[in-house]
Amino acid sequence: MAAGRRLQVTLLALAACLLVTTFAGAAGEKSARPSEFLLLAQIALLIVVGRGLGELMQRIGQPSVMGELLGGLLLGPSLLGWLWPAAHTAIFPPSPEQKALIEGVAQFGILLLLLLTGMETDLKLVRKVGRAAASISIAGIVVPFVCGFSLGQFLPQSLLPHPESRLVASLFLGTALSISSVKIVAVVVREMNFMRRNVGQIIVATAIIDDTIGWIIIAMIFSLASHGTLDVFSVSQAVLGTLAFLAVSFTIGRRLTFRLIRWANDYLVSSAAVITVILLLMSVLAMITHLIGVHTVLGAFVAGVLVGESPILTRQIDERLRGLISSLFMPVFFGLAGLSADLTVLRDPNLLLLTIALVLIASIGKFGGAFVGGALGGLTRKESYALASGMNARGSTEVIIATIGLSMGVLSQNLFSMIVTMAILTTMAMPPMLRAALSRLPLGDDEKARLEREEFEQKGFVTNLERLLLAVDESTNAKFAAHVAGLLAGARGLPITILHLGARAQQQEGRREHAESHEAVVREAATASAEADQTSMHDVEVTTRARAEKTTEAVVEEARKGFDLLVVGIENVLSKHGFDKKVEDATSGFRGPIALVAAKGIHLRQPAKAEFKILVAVSGSAVSRRGAEVAVALARLSTHPLNVIYVSTTRDKGRRRNSASMSLANEESILKDAAAAAARYDVDVNTMLRANAAPEEAILQEIRTSGANLVVLGVDRIQGDLLNFGSVAAAVLRKSKVSVLLIADGEPNRKD
């Protein structure tokens, strides 16, 4: 049944191709001008064939990019143009104007692909493996470049349009053999789920260095070919301009990018305003790199890195961009790479032998150079083998280089086809080689721990926070809340907005002093948190707002901008009959998760100085796990172990555990999970089991026993007219003599 269904889909696709061919021929006969119909027909065919073959490739364990490349080969002169020249000419006419339309779509797709790749690049990990990436890139360029240049010196004159320009042709050939395609490499590594592996990060980082060096080399060769002599000024401009561009981008540009994203999210009301700003940023940086003499892909990639480092909205941006890029731009771009190759020229035995020699020299040279570079970079033999396998994909970079050489008259049409064939064959060989190499590369203990932690963090609460809202007054409790918020934000550089509630005109001067005081507390705590987390590389952006309107209206107005957590620090948390009205007003206007802070004991005397001794209660529920995550995040900054107590969620006094059948296996498992989560961050844990006692009694007793000065509880927000977190939370808040931090659930409060 499944086979019959696939056959039907294939026949329908063929029928669609025939129909498109018929209409394309009719449209082509009507007018010689660029045709929008032909453009749509080309895109439709590349998507249908490329995505269809990509689906097939994925079913047999290969990345879909191979299917998209094969789709271009099938639709190009290598097959369709050979078997049915009229159809190929009708769909893909040779006129430069028509070609420019589809190539424009593909070129913009390249930039979007590099934007997405940059967003997924972890600069902290790249810096950690930077020595290896640099040595691999240098050795991986020098060795194949020398091989390619030497081959160019011995090529038959029939392959050179201008034999007297053999030097320039040899330089082009050496460059084509030495540069990896960062676009192909990034797509394959990502689709094979190796982007987070150390090896995957090194491969992508090395390909980026390759690409950058490659375009600088091309600038030098272009200068030599154009002027007959090396234009030192142009080359120096490209090199120095690139260094200056990178320096400015990763200093001023990082902060500016975040502020642009936040400004678009907070103040623009049109749909997808943030995506618009990011596309503009990508375009501007791409144009800057073009102006300094380097390819636009470098600017797009740097834009992606800056966007990925922005602490807000990265998940939404990634989700919105990925679907469009995968379904439209990738099939068009990689399909055009296949269309550029004419494999029919290989019917000539001499050209076939030369092409085989070219592929072997390119593969052996690149593989050997990268392998040696990996060894010099301190990698193991297996790691160097995997890296060398991954760096052998040439892809579109060589196609672009060959196209430049062809347009300049340095390369002949046959030599151009040979280089493109080499690029496609090495690209198609790369995924199975890399997969085989990585299958023999075991995970090291450190890498395994990092990957497990990252997998855990993908589902976590604290690790997915992007933006905090701190609602405070002028009390000591407000300073304690600011301290807690700063500690949560510091390790990952989360931006914080401090909302001072109920400001009045005649009190603005005093409010300003309190605002500066709270901002100082946040920054001090954030700095301490960042110093404790050695992987942190961000400053915390603090924005202070004073609102004269009512508390509820102030929170609602600010919350519409999108926040993941509201931290509340109000002087009086409780009243005689429940929560204080100010707390009620502050929380009623926020639909997302809430952290309610109540400072007691030492934290009333030293709200921003006393070290935490934390007790967290767990019960196995989702909200208790959320509370445990927050407790672990705070405990990482303390020298004291984290105390974890299991408490039951039932008041069933008749529940007994006197028989073996009523074991404590489930409760012990919950405690082990909490201890394992803490161990991922090197936090020491003491666990206690209080399954038969009432939860609030067990917690209050453990406070006295453990000497804790902060209790963290994950609680449900119970529906009703008044704020209510349940009887356990209410009892602990009233009876505890130490500070309490309630982490309440809620619906995400994001800007649509």
Secondary structure, DSSP 8 states (H G I E B T S, - for coil): -HHHHHHHHHHHHHHHHHHHHHHHHHHHHH-SS--HHHHHHHHHHHHHHHHHHHHHHHHTTS-HHHHHHHHHHHHSTTTHHHH-HHHHHHHS---HHHHHHHHHHHHHHHHHHHHHHHHT--HHHHHHTHHHHHHHHHHHHHHHHHHHHHHHHTS-GGG-S-GGGHHHHHHHHHHHHH---HHHHHHHHHHTT-TTSHHHHHHHHHHHHHHHHHHHHHHHHHHHHHHSS--HHHHHHHHHHHHHHHHHIIIIIHHHHHHHHHHHHHH--STTHHHHHHHHHHHHHHHHHHHTTS-HHHHHHHHHHHHHHSSSSHHHHHHHHHHHIIIIIHHHHHHHHHHT--GGGGGSHHHHHHHHHHHHHHHHHHHHHHHHHHHHTT--HHHHHHHHHHTT--HHHHHHHHHHHHHTTSS-HHHHHHHHHHHHHHHHHHHHHHHHHHHTS---HHHHHHHHHHHHHHT-SGGG---EEEEE-SSHHHHHHHHHHHHHHHTTT--EEEEETT--GGGHHHHHHHHHHHHHHHHHHHHHHHHHSTT------EEEEE--S-HHHHHHHHHTT-BSEEEEE-S--EETTEE-HHHHHHHHT--S-EEEEE--THHHHSTTTS---EEEEE-SSHHHHHHHHHHHHHHTT-SS-EEEEEE-S---TT----STTS-SHHHHHHHHHHHHHHHTTT--EEEEEESSS-HHHHHHHHHHHHT-SEEEEEE----SSS----HHHHHHHHH-SSEEEEEE----B---
